[in-house]
């Protein structure tokens, strides 16, 4: 897995959307348990670095080599090894991805 980071305002907007979802829908319940319940507010140190709690470092397999992936309003924190794996696609996967993106953006 990886770690997701939201500015407080974006997280609050997401929480409001989640709160409006059907309370007893099994997918919503599973999402809240897996994603929302794991959320923690991270502190900044004196140098402005984000202090990642040990539980999240372990969850995302963050050790020495990590990277940030900007995602618009959010960011993802990856171990370099997992990032490299996630970026690999075979020819069929790449063709499917290109088709899906073209359809999504109506290109």
N, C-alpha and C positions, 0 to 999 in steps of 0.2 A: 504494500500500500504506500501511500504518500501522505503528506500533511498539507492541508488547505489553509490558507490564511485570508481572512477578510478584514478590511478596515471596519471599525465598530459600526459605522453607519450602514455599510453593505450587509453586515451580519444582522443588524436589527431589521432591515428590510426583508431579508430572507426569513427570519423568525416570524415576522408578521404574515408572510405568505404561508408558512408552514402552519401557523395557528389557525388559518382560515380553512385548512384542509379537513376532510371528514375525520373525526376523532377516532373512529373504530375501524377505518379501512386498514386491512392487514399490511398493505404496502406502506401506508403512512406511518403506522405503528413501528414497522421494521426500520423505516428511514429515521424516525426520531430516536429509536434505541441505538442504532448503529452510528449515526452521524451527529445528531444534535446533542445527545447525552455525552459524547466524547469531547465536546467543545470546551476549551479553556481559554481564559484571557492570559496572554503572554506579556511579560514585563520586558522593558528595555533596560540594558545595562548602561553604565556611564558613557560608553563609546557609541551608544545608539544601536547596539546589536540586540536582536530578539532572542530572549532566553527560552529555549524550547524545553518543556518539562521532560524528564526521563521517560515517562510512559509514552509520549508522542514520538520521541526519538527512537524508542524500541519498536513501536508500531510501524513506523515508516522506514525502519532499518537505516537510520541516519547515523553514520559514524564519522569518518574523516572527510571524505569527498562528497559534497552535496552541491546542489545547484537550485537556483530559483527559476521558475518558469512563470513569467507574467501572463495572466489570463484575463486582462481587461480590468474589471473591478476587484479581482482576487488574484492570488498568487499561489503556486504550488511549490512545495519544497520536496525535492527528490534526492535519494542517494544517486550518485552518478551511474552506478551499475544498473539500477532499476530504470533510470531514465533511458539509458542506452537500449535496454531490452524493450521498453515501451515504444520506442521510436522505430523499431524494426518491423518491416512489412515485406511479405513476399509479393510477387508480381500480381497475383489474384487479389490480395488484400489491398494493394495500392490502387489497382484499377477500380475496385469497389468503392474505396475511399474517395477517389477523384470523381466518380459518378455521383456519389451521395452529396459531395460538396457542391458540385455543379448544379444539382437539383435544388439543394437548400438555398443557394445564392442566385438561382435562376440564371446561370451563366451559359 
